[in-house]
Amino acid sequence: MAQSDYVQPQTRAGVRTAEIDAGLRAHMNKIYGTMSVGLVMTGLVAWALSMLAVTSDPSNATAAIREGTYLTDLGYALYASPLKWVLMFAPLAFVFGISAGVNKMSAPVLQLTFYAFAAVMGASISSIFLIYTGASIVQTFFITAAAFAGLSLYGYTTQRDISGWGSFLIMGVIGILIASVVNIFLASSALAFGISAIGVLVFAGLTAYDTQRLKSEYIMYATHPGAGEMLGKSAILGALSLYLNFINMFMMLLSLFGNRE
């Protein structure tokens, strides 16, 4: 075999690898960018609703939270009326709806649905601004962000195959979900502590696992021609997965370490 015959395929393989690497970076940037927009929307909606839900003027109040702080009509509807149950379970219904309809949605529709979900999640968790101090919420957010970044970086860079974590982590999520629903009625502080402590570990593991999974999925899809639409949806679904890991880890850390009003 002539030397030129050997060099040419090697060069083409190197170019192909470089293209995949560049595409992977762009794909992951889109995932993190979409997730970040969703987190901003969630935070803004949660903060805005919490501001509209309370008042210091008792003449405009529906119910008292504590001395000097009262619920407005909107606050009563969100946090004290039967609507609170709809608000509590609406994000879960959204996730099931996205999972069921993803094949029928285009990538742009899926992205808009994700942003709508992020807004609904903001409404669902807006009560944290009534329960915890603002400083505690900000501090917990940055702790969560630092932990998330480290875990996601590990999942992206590790050479170890952690795909075997998946089944155990999903079982953990199901267990946490069931225990959380049960504790709505039991209102056990010990069970709530246990759920939060285990939940932090489960969603920390899922952050690393999902990051590696998303990286592997891109490499698999990139070898198929005409996979643009598939990759577009994969990026949004990946953003949803990481967003859920972040939000759940944040809420459980806040439950464990947050300073209450």
VOPAGU-2260 file (C-alpha; in pm, 1 decimal, decimal comma):
REM VOPAGU-2260
SITE   aa  ch    i         X         Y         Z
SITE  MET   A    0       0,0       0,0       0,0
SITE  ALA   A    1     137,3     340,4     -98,0
SITE  GLN   A    2     198,0     591,1     182,7
SITE  SER   A    3     -59,9     832,7      37,3
SITE  ASP   A    4    -321,7     554,6      49,0
SITE  TYR   A    5    -262,8     518,5     424,1
SITE  VAL   A    6    -246,2     887,2     519,0
SITE  GLN   A    7    -567,2     992,0     344,5
SITE  PRO   A    8    -809,4     771,1     542,6
SITE  GLN   A    9    -632,5     863,6     865,6
SITE  THR   A   10    -670,7    1233,2     783,2
SITE  ARG   A   11   -1038,5    1192,1     703,7
SITE  ALA   A   12   -1093,6    1004,0    1031,3
SITE  GLY   A   13    -920,8    1284,5    1221,3
SITE  VAL   A   14   -1138,1    1546,1    1052,7
SITE  ARG   A   15   -1450,4    1342,3    1130,0
SITE  THR   A   16   -1349,0    1311,7    1496,6
SITE  ALA   A   17   -1285,2    1686,2    1516,6
SITE  GLU   A   18   -1629,6    1753,2    1365,3
SITE  ILE   A   19   -1794,8    1528,4    1622,7
SITE  ASP   A   20   -1603,4    1696,0    1906,9
SITE  ALA   A   21   -1707,3    2042,6    1787,4
SITE  GLY   A   22   -2066,3    1928,1    1742,3
SITE  LEU   A   23   -2068,0    1772,6    2089,0
SITE  ARG   A   24   -1951,6    2097,0    2247,3
SITE  ALA   A   25   -2221,9    2291,6    2062,5
SITE  HIS   A   26   -2483,1    2031,8    2162,5
SITE  MET   A   27   -2389,7    2044,5    2531,3
SITE  ASN   A   28   -2379,3    2425,4    2522,4
SITE  LYS   A   29   -2734,1    2423,4    2387,3
SITE  ILE   A   30   -2842,8    2186,9    2664,5
SITE  TYR   A   31   -2691,7    2403,5    2937,4
SITE  GLY   A   32   -2817,4    2722,7    2773,5
SITE  THR   A   33   -3174,8    2594,3    2747,5
SITE  MET   A   34   -3160,9    2467,2    3104,4
SITE  SER   A   35   -3027,9    2803,4    3227,6
SITE  VAL   A   36   -3309,3    2995,6    3058,1
SITE  GLY   A   37   -3557,0    2757,7    3220,7
SITE  LEU   A   38   -3401,8    2817,2    3564,0
SITE  VAL   A   39   -3418,0    3194,9    3517,0
SITE  MET   A   40   -3784,5    3172,3    3417,0
SITE  THR   A   41   -3859,5    2953,0    3718,0
SITE  GLY   A   42   -3689,1    3194,5    3955,4
SITE  LEU   A   43   -3858,9    3503,1    3811,9
SITE  VAL   A   44   -4207,2    3348,3    3816,5
SITE  ALA   A   45   -4158,8    3217,8    4171,0
SITE  TRP   A   46   -4034,4    3553,6    4300,5
SITE  ALA   A   47   -4302,1    3758,3    4119,5
SITE  LEU   A   48   -4588,4    3539,9    4245,3
SITE  SER   A   49   -4454,4    3545,9    4600,9
SITE  MET   A   50   -4446,4    3925,4    4590,6
SITE  LEU   A   51   -4805,5    3940,5    4467,2
SITE  ALA   A   52   -4919,3    3677,7    4718,2
SITE  VAL   A   53   -4839,5    3872,8    5036,5
SITE  THR   A   54   -4907,7    4216,5    5176,5
SITE  SER   A   55   -4826,8    4406,4    5494,8
SITE  ASP   A   56   -5164,6    4583,5    5491,5
SITE  PRO   A   57   -5419,8    4381,2    5691,3
SITE  SER   A   58   -5709,3    4570,4    5531,3
SITE  ASN   A   59   -5624,8    4407,7    5195,3
SITE  ALA   A   60   -5555,3    4065,3    5344,4
SITE  THR   A   61   -5740,4    3736,9    5326,1
SITE  ALA   A   62   -5541,4    3546,1    5588,5
SITE  ALA   A   63   -5240,2    3601,9    5814,9
SITE  ILE   A   64   -4913,1    3410,7    5773,9
SITE  ARG   A   65   -4737,3    3571,6    6068,7
SITE  GLU   A   66   -4739,6    3906,7    6240,3
SITE  GLY   A   67   -4709,2    4180,6    5980,0
SITE  THR   A   68   -4739,0    3948,4    5679,5
SITE  TYR   A   69   -5071,0    3855,1    5523,4
SITE  LEU   A   70   -5196,6    3663,5    5220,1
SITE  THR   A   71   -5366,1    3852,8    4940,3
SITE  ASP   A   72   -5656,8    3701,7    4748,5
SITE  LEU   A   73   -5402,8    3562,0    4500,9
SITE  GLY   A   74   -5188,5    3423,5    4781,8
SITE  TYR   A   75   -5486,6    3254,7    4943,0
SITE  ALA   A   76   -5585,4    3097,7    4610,4
SITE  LEU   A   77   -5232,0    2970,9    4547,8
SITE  TYR   A   78   -5139,2    2845,2    4893,1
SITE  ALA   A   79   -5456,8    2788,7    5097,7
SITE  SER   A   80   -5736,1    2696,9    4855,7
SITE  PRO   A   81   -5779,0    2361,8    4672,4
SITE  LEU   A   82   -5584,9    2520,1    4384,2
SITE  LYS   A   83   -5266,8    2447,7    4581,9
SITE  TRP   A   84   -5305,5    2077,2    4496,1
SITE  VAL   A   85   -5328,0    2155,9    4125,6
SITE  LEU   A   86   -5020,7    2375,7    4157,1
SITE  MET   A   87   -4833,6    2104,7    4347,7
SITE  PHE   A   88   -4888,3    1829,3    4090,4
SITE  ALA   A   89   -4892,2    2041,0    3771,0
SITE  PRO   A   90   -4514,4    2002,5    3704,9
SITE  LEU   A   91   -4542,7    1624,9    3731,2
SITE  ALA   A   92   -4833,7    1626,9    3485,5
SITE  PHE   A   93   -4623,7    1841,1    3249,7
SITE  VAL   A   94   -4335,3    1590,7    3259,2
SITE  PHE   A   95   -4568,7    1300,8    3180,3
SITE  GLY   A   96   -4727,0    1505,0    2900,1
SITE  ILE   A   97   -4389,4    1587,0    2744,6
SITE  SER   A   98   -4281,5    1221,7    2765,7
SITE  ALA   A   99   -4602,4    1104,5    2599,5
SITE  GLY   A  100   -4606,7    1366,9    2323,8
SITE  VAL   A  101   -4239,9    1412,5    2240,8
SITE  ASN   A  102   -4258,3    1211,3    1917,1
SITE  LYS   A  103   -4544,5    1428,1    1788,0
SITE  MET   A  104   -4377,9    1760,8    1871,0
SITE  SER   A  105   -4129,2    1947,9    1658,4
SITE  ALA   A  106   -3813,2    2073,5    1827,9
SITE  PRO   A  107   -3939,3    2438,0    1848,1
SITE  VAL   A  108   -4272,3    2327,1    2000,5
SITE  LEU   A  109   -4088,6    2104,9    2246,3
SITE  GLN   A  110   -3868,2    2396,7    2348,9
SITE  LEU   A  111   -4169,1    2624,4    2407,8
SITE  THR   A  112   -4331,8    2345,8    2609,5
SITE  PHE   A  113   -4019,8    2319,6    2823,1
SITE  TYR   A  114   -4027,5    2694,2    2893,8
SITE  ALA   A  115   -4397,9    2670,5    2983,3
SITE  PHE   A  116   -4310,5    2386,8    3218,6
SITE  ALA   A  117   -4036,2    2598,8    3378,3
SITE  ALA   A  118   -4288,9    2878,5    3439,8
SITE  VAL   A  119   -4536,0    2632,9    3597,2
SITE  MET   A  120   -4256,3    2497,8    3816,0
SITE  GLY   A  121   -4187,9    2853,6    3930,5
SITE  ALA   A  122   -4550,0    2891,1    4037,0
SITE  SER   A  123   -4538,1    2553,2    4210,1
SITE  ILE   A  124   -4233,3    2636,0    4426,4
SITE  SER   A  125   -4307,7    3007,2    4479,7
SITE  SER   A  126   -4402,8    2943,5    4842,8
SITE  ILE   A  127   -4032,4    2904,2    4930,1
SITE  PHE   A  128   -4010,5    3285,2    4939,9
SITE  LEU   A  129   -4274,1    3283,3    5214,2
SITE  ILE   A  130   -4111,3    3000,2    5410,7
SITE  TYR   A  131   -3737,2    3068,2    5389,1
SITE  THR   A  132   -3528,6    3383,3    5420,1
SITE  GLY   A  133   -3411,1    3543,8    5097,4
SITE  ALA   A  134   -3045,2    3509,9    5199,6
SITE  SER   A  135   -3095,7    3139,5    5267,1
SITE  ILE   A  136   -3252,2    3085,2    4924,7
SITE  VAL   A  137   -2970,0    3267,9    4745,2
SITE  GLN   A  138   -2701,4    3084,8    4943,6
SITE  THR   A  139   -2858,2    2744,2    4874,6
SITE  PHE   A  140   -2892,0    2828,1    4505,1
SITE  PHE   A  141   -2520,7    2901,6    4469,8
SITE  ILE   A  142   -2426,5    2590,2    4668,2
SITE  THR   A  143   -2648,4    2385,6    4436,9
SITE  ALA   A  144   -2499,7    2552,1    4128,8
SITE  ALA   A  145   -2144,0    2475,5    4243,3
SITE  ALA   A  146   -2229,4    2113,2    4325,1
SITE  PHE   A  147   -2418,3    2071,4    3996,3
SITE  ALA   A  148   -2126,6    2211,1    3794,4
SITE  GLY   A  149   -1878,7    1975,7    3960,7
SITE  LEU   A  150   -2100,6    1669,4    3920,4
SITE  SER   A  151   -2182,1    1748,5    3558,0
SITE  LEU   A  152   -1813,2    1807,0    3481,2
SITE  TYR   A  153   -1734,5    1469,1    3633,6
SITE  GLY   A  154   -2001,4    1301,1    3421,6
SITE  TYR   A  155   -1867,5    1469,0    3106,8
SITE  THR   A  156   -1496,9    1400,0    3159,4
SITE  THR   A  157   -1480,7    1065,2    3340,9
SITE  GLN   A  158   -1358,2     766,5    3146,5
SITE  ARG   A  159   -1550,5     536,7    3379,8
SITE  ASP   A  160   -1877,4     393,0    3247,6
SITE  ILE   A  161   -2144,9     496,1    3498,8
SITE  SER   A  162   -2442,0     383,2    3289,8
SITE  GLY   A  163   -2502,1     107,3    3546,7
SITE  TRP   A  164   -2611,0     373,0    3796,3
SITE  GLY   A  165   -2926,7     442,4    3597,5
SITE  SER   A  166   -3159,2     167,9    3721,4
SITE  PHE   A  167   -3070,0     225,1    4088,7
SITE  LEU   A  168   -3112,2     602,1    4058,7
SITE  ILE   A  169   -3449,5     572,2    3885,9
SITE  MET   A  170   -3564,6     334,8    4159,7
SITE  GLY   A  171   -3449,7     596,5    4409,2
SITE  VAL   A  172   -3652,8     868,7    4234,8
SITE  ILE   A  173   -3964,7     650,7    4238,7
SITE  GLY   A  174   -3913,4     578,0    4607,8
SITE  ILE   A  175   -3868,9     948,6    4686,1
SITE  LEU   A  176   -4182,5    1036,0    4490,3
SITE  ILE   A  177   -4393,4     776,7    4672,5
SITE  ALA   A  178   -4254,5     874,4    5013,2
SITE  SER   A  179   -4316,9    1243,7    4939,9
SITE  VAL   A  180   -4681,3    1181,2    4851,3
SITE  VAL   A  181   -4727,5     971,3    5165,8
SITE  ASN   A  182   -4567,5    1244,1    5378,1
SITE  ILE   A  183   -4817,7    1500,6    5251,4
SITE  PHE   A  184   -5068,0    1321,4    5472,5
SITE  LEU   A  185   -4833,2    1208,7    5752,3
SITE  ALA   A  186   -4651,7    1542,6    5783,7
SITE  SER   A  187   -4358,7    1366,5    5953,0
SITE  SER   A  188   -4053,5    1588,1    6000,0
SITE  ALA   A  189   -3828,8    1281,3    6039,6
SITE  LEU   A  190   -3952,9    1133,1    5711,5
SITE  ALA   A  191   -3915,8    1470,9    5539,3
SITE  PHE   A  192   -3554,0    1491,0    5658,8
SITE  GLY   A  193   -3483,6    1140,0    5532,5
SITE  ILE   A  194   -3642,3    1212,4    5193,5
SITE  SER   A  195   -3433,9    1527,3    5153,0
SITE  ALA   A  196   -3107,2    1363,2    5260,4
SITE  ILE   A  197   -3152,0    1064,2    5028,1
SITE  GLY   A  198   -3286,3    1289,7    4752,6
SITE  VAL   A  199   -2971,0    1502,5    4749,3
SITE  LEU   A  200   -2761,2    1190,3    4691,3
SITE  VAL   A  201   -2996,1    1052,0    4425,5
SITE  PHE   A  202   -3013,8    1372,6    4222,1
SITE  ALA   A  203   -2640,7    1431,4    4260,7
SITE  GLY   A  204   -2583,5    1088,7    4107,3
SITE  LEU   A  205   -2838,2    1157,9    3833,9
SITE  THR   A  206   -2658,1    1479,3    3739,1
SITE  ALA   A  207   -2336,3    1291,1    3662,6
SITE  TYR   A  208   -2522,6     998,5    3504,8
SITE  ASP   A  209   -2740,4    1216,0    3279,1
SITE  THR   A  210   -2443,2    1422,4    3163,9
SITE  GLN   A  211   -2255,7    1112,4    3052,2
SITE  ARG   A  212   -2572,8     971,4    2894,9
SITE  LEU   A  213   -2632,4    1288,8    2695,0
SITE  LYS   A  214   -2274,5    1289,6    2574,1
SITE  SER   A  215   -2302,7     926,4    2461,8
SITE  GLU   A  216   -2637,7     991,2    2291,9
SITE  TYR   A  217   -2489,7    1273,4    2085,4
SITE  ILE   A  218   -2199,6    1058,5    1966,9
SITE  MET   A  219   -2445,7     784,2    1871,2
SITE  TYR   A  220   -2681,9    1021,5    1685,1
SITE  ALA   A  221   -2400,8    1211,3    1512,9
SITE  THR   A  222   -2302,2     900,9    1318,2
SITE  HIS   A  223   -2645,9     887,0    1154,1
SITE  PRO   A  224   -2715,5    1111,7     855,2
SITE  GLY   A  225   -3010,8    1347,4     880,9
SITE  ALA   A  226   -3021,1    1336,3    1260,5
SITE  GLY   A  227   -3066,9    1713,3    1298,4
SITE  GLU   A  228   -3426,8    1698,8    1425,4
SITE  MET   A  229   -3341,2    1412,1    1657,4
SITE  LEU   A  230   -3045,3    1603,2    1801,7
SITE  GLY   A  231   -3259,4    1915,2    1845,5
SITE  LYS   A  232   -3512,5    1722,8    2052,4
SITE  SER   A  233   -3235,0    1543,4    2238,9
SITE  ALA   A  234   -3089,3    1877,8    2348,3
SITE  ILE   A  235   -3423,5    1997,4    2489,0
SITE  LEU   A  236   -3496,2    1668,8    2664,1
SITE  GLY   A  237   -3142,6    1676,4    2801,2
SITE  ALA   A  238   -3203,4    2028,6    2932,8
SITE  LEU   A  239   -3522,9    1902,1    3097,4
SITE  SER   A  240   -3338,0    1613,8    3266,6
SITE  LEU   A  241   -3061,5    1834,7    3404,9
SITE  TYR   A  242   -3310,2    2106,2    3501,1
SITE  LEU   A  243   -3510,5    1856,3    3708,1
SITE  ASN   A  244   -3192,6    1732,6    3876,4
SITE  PHE   A  245   -3093,8    2090,3    3964,9
SITE  ILE   A  246   -3437,7    2193,8    4093,9
SITE  ASN   A  247   -3480,8    1881,2    4304,5
SITE  MET   A  248   -3131,0    1905,2    4450,5
SITE  PHE   A  249   -3190,6    2274,6    4530,1
SITE  MET   A  250   -3526,0    2210,5    4698,4
SITE  MET   A  251   -3388,0    1926,7    4909,8
SITE  LEU   A  252   -3080,6    2119,8    5017,6
SITE  LEU   A  253   -3308,0    2411,8    5104,9
SITE  SER   A  254   -3525,1    2179,1    5311,6
SITE  LEU   A  255   -3218,6    2050,0    5497,9
SITE  PHE   A  256   -3025,1    2372,3    5553,2
SITE  GLY   A  257   -3256,3    2664,2    5474,5
SITE  ASN   A  258   -3332,2    2921,4    5744,5
SITE  ARG   A  259   -3706,1    2955,7    5788,7
SITE  GLU   A  260   -3887,5    3285,6    5834,0
